[in-house]
Amino acid sequence: GYSVTATFDGTPPNTDGCANVSFQAASLGVSGGSAGVYRAVWASSDQDVRVVGDNRYVRFDSARPGQPFSDTMPGLDLRAVYGIGASYVWMAGSQGQVALDDGSEFTQDTIGNGDDQFYGAWGDSFSDFFVVGSRFSFSTQVGLVVQYDGDVWNDLEFSAAPRTGPLRAIWGTDGGNVFAVGDGG
């Protein structure tokens, strides 16, 4: 189960204009209350929250407020989650694994060479979605961007200098204006 508490103490706002808020720690139990390592969270609303981590995907569903729906996926270490509304929520993680929860069905696939590691996800539509991470190329770990076009996943190539180390996060304003950051500057 989980619980979250916010306390508003009524004192004047901080000089930066933010109100003082305190939070009580919460625990997301999965599979009978077992603890887990969680790595990313995404929400389309306060009644539709997705949390991913080691062998775990937890969805707090608006149809069952306050009651988590969870899937346990042996061997799948999820590190990123991002959705296009509640209908298309993508997840990505280790060993080239990606997964899609479309609200009624959960599908899982392996992309890249199967050893790729993904750390970030972002998209602006079902047919324009990106994951970032790393791949080993000749014993060197290089940054990787893979794009889903609605049918297949494609590695993106860039004319810029080679990317050393993994890419860890991605964000954009639209499919033609996307930014990724990671190790190695």
Disulfide bonds with the S-S distance in Angstrom:
none
